[in-house]
Amino acid sequence: LPVRVAFAPKAPGTVRLATWNICGLAAAQKKGFKYYVEAEDPDVLVLTETKVNNEPVDPALTSRFPYRYWSISDKKTYSGTAVLSKIEPVSVNYTLPGHPDPKAVKGRIVTLEFASCYLVGTYVVNAGTGLKTLDAKKEWNAHFEAYIRELDKTKPVIWTGDLNVAPTELDLANPKTNWNKTPGYTEAETSSFARVLNAAEDDAGAGKFVDVWRERHPGLRHYTYFSYRFNCREKGLGWRLDMFVVSARLAERVKLCEIRSEIYGASDHCPVVMELEGAL
């Protein structure tokens, strides 16, 4: 990662949130992780695929974020989700209600309740090579769809992290060759995401959600993940898997949502940032 990284300061009266799949915190720390965090200076930072086995004591994080919540997998150096915040939440939850296998949930979800909204950080299950874990992904999606709808009945929701789905053909470089063959771009996965955005007609009273970056950039092909193999980044062969999805009634408070494409080298993913007007 470049040592000198700079971004414009956040707009007055906004909260800055960032999400980044860091492909292992220990590895990212050796590749300039702290330079991004210092430059972005988010109020809330969601980290996915942390691969930590214990809660880290990185001074770059502990001094900046007094409220730190790590969901750590029982499986060593695997998955992992964290929400680091300058703002104290009302409550914290590490579960996915209704999911029959708590071990499969550990390391994949952290929900923070704030005064005006919920923030849900997720490292969503991957459907696996050859779609071998697609059934596990379907199970996760079914329970998550119910969970985010239930939260939305109480307070608006910000859902962010590595969602492990390319929602439309605009969200990956080669849609035709990957359709129903590659994890992240199957009928089961894209339809589940679509149901989050627009509930089924028979789900009376269910609110809508907005894929923020896509709404603000309706025709663009920008990606957040580039495989290290085959020089994918240089060739522009990527996927948009990391995003912010918000309850529709929050969308008008969004003042910025950008993919930090200039952040490379510390991970095979780029961070995504969103600024929200008003307090959480």
N, C-alpha and C positions, 0 to 999 in steps of 0.2 A: 504494500500500500504506500502511496506517496506520503512523505513525511509532512509536507505542507499541504494541508487541506483546508479550504475555507468555504463557508456558506453564508448567505445573507442572514442577518439576525431575524428572529421570528417577528411577525407583525405584532404591534402593540395590542394587548388585550387578548392574546391567543395562548393556547396550550400547544406545545409541539410534541408530537408522538412519532416514534420511529420503530420500525421492525426490521430485523436482519437475521437471516439464517447464516450462522457463522461457521457451520461445518466443523464444529469442535472449538471450544473456547481456548483450550491450551494451544492449539495450532494457530488460531487467529491472533492470539496475543504475541506470538513470535513474528507475525507478519504485519504489524502496524495497527492492530485493532484499536488501540487507545487513541490514535490520531483521528480516526473517524468520530469516536465518541466525544472527544474534546471539541472538534469542529462543529458537530451537529448540536451538541449540548441539549438533548431533548429533555422534556419534563418527564416523559415516560418512555422507556426503552424496552421493547419486547425482543428477546433473543430466542431463537429456535435452533434445534440440533446442537445444543450446548455440549453434549457428551460428557458432562461432569459427573463424578461419582459422589462428590460432597459439595456442600455450599462453598463457593470460592471466597477467598479473602483478598481479592485484587483491590489494592488501594485506589486504583483509577475508577472503580465502581463504588466501593464502600464510602469514599469521601464525597462522591457526587450524588449518590442515590441513597437516602437514609432508609427507604422502604424497599426491601428486596425479597422477592418470592421465587423460589426455585422448585420446580417440579422435576424430580430426578427419577429416572427409570431404575428398576431393580436390576436390569441387565447392564453390566459394566460398559462404560463409554458408549452409550447408545441413547439415541433421541435426546430428550431434555428440552424443557421450556422454562423461561424465566421472564418475569415482569419486574423491572427496576423503576422506581418512581421517586420523584421529589415530593410528590403529593401523597399525604396519608390517606389510604382507603378506609372506607367504613367497615368492609369485611373482605375476606379472601376465601376462595374455594378452589380445591384442586381436583374435584371429581367431575365426572360426566354422569349425571343422574340417570338411572335406569340401565346403564351399561353393565352387562353381566360379568365382566372380567376387569376388576379394578387394576390388576397388574398391567393390563393392556392400555389403561388410561394414564398410569403414572408416567410422567415425563412428557406428556402431550398437551396439557391444558392447565391454565391458571386464569381464574376469573377474579377480577377486582371490582368491588362495588364502590362507586363514588357517590357523592350527594345527588348528582343529576343524571348519572348513567352507569352502565356496566361496561367494563373493558374485558374482553375475552381474548387471551393470547393462546394460539394453538399451533402445534406442529402436527398437522393432520396425518393420519396413517397413510402410508404409501401402498398402492395396489400391487407393488412387487414385480420383479422380473417375470415375464410371461403371465402377468396378472395373477400370480399364485396366491396373493393375499387380498384379492378383490372382495372376497366374501367378508373379510375382516373390515375392509374399508366401507362396505355397504352397511355393516352393523354399526360402525362408528357414525356414519352419516345419518342413519335413521334416528339414533339417539340424540345426535347433535341438532338436527333439524327441530326436534321437539324441545330441546333445551333452550335454544336461542329464541324460539317463539315464546316460551314461558317467561324468560327474562324480559322480553320486549313488552309483555303485558304489564310489567311493573315499572320499568324505566327503559329509555332508549339504550341501544347497545352499539358498542364499537367492537367489531370482530376483526382481529388482525393476526399476522404471523405468516408462516408457510402453510398455505391452505392446500397445497399439493393437488391442485386442479387448474387446468387451462380452460377457463369457462367457455370460450368461443374459438372459432378458427383464426381469429386475429391474435390469439394469445400464445401461439407457437409458430415456429418458422415453417414447419412441414406438416400441416394438418392432415392432408390426405393420406400420407404414408403411415401416420401414427394412430389414426382413428380406430378405436376398439382393439388396438394392438399394444399400446404403450400406456403404462400407468400414468394417470393424470389426465388422460384424454379419451375416456370411454363414455358410452351412453349413460351408464350407471352414475358416473362421477359428475358429468356435466349437468345431468338432469337434477341431481341432488342440489347442486349449487343454484340452479335456476329456481328450484322450489324455495330456497331460502330467500331469494330476491322477490319472488312473486308466489305467494302461497296458493295452494289449490283452491279452486272456486268453492268447494264445499267447506273450506276452513273459514267460516264466517268471522269477520272481525279481526283476522290476522293482519298485522301490519306488513308493509313492504320494506325491503332493504335495498341499499344502493351500493354497487361496486364503484367506489369513489373515483379511482384513477380512470377507469373505463368511461364513466359518465363524463368526465372532464376532458377526455382525449378519445372521442368515439371512433376515430378512424386510424389511430396510430398503432404501429407494431413495435412496441418497446418491451423488453424482457427483463426479468429479474434473476433468471438462472441460466447459466451456460456451463455445460459439461466441460470438465478439464480435458476430456478426450477429443481428439480430432480437431483441435484448435477452434472449437465452436465459437468462442467469444470473438476471435478475429474474423470469423466468417459470418457473424451475426445469426448463428443458429441457436436460438434460445427459446425459453418458455417464460411466461408471466405466471408465477406461482405464488408470489408474496404480495399481499394486498391489504387494503383497508375496506371493510364492508360495514356500513352503518345503517341504523334505522333511518327510514326515509325522513322522519321528522327532525333528524340531526343534520341532514345533508346541507341545509341552508347555512349552517354554522361553519362549514368547511371553507377555509380560505386558501388552502394550498394542498396539493397532493402530488408528489413527484417521486419518480424512481431515480435514485442517486447512481446513475450509470457510471459516473467518474470514479466511484469507489470500487476498485478491483485489486486482486492480488491476495487479500486476506481470506477470501472465501470464494466459492463458485456461485454465490448469490450476491446480488446488490441490495443495499438497504432501500426501504421505501419510507417516506416521511409524509406526515399530514399535520396541518395546523388547524385547530378548532377554536372558533371564537367563544370567549366566555370560559367559565370555570368548569372543571369536571365535577 
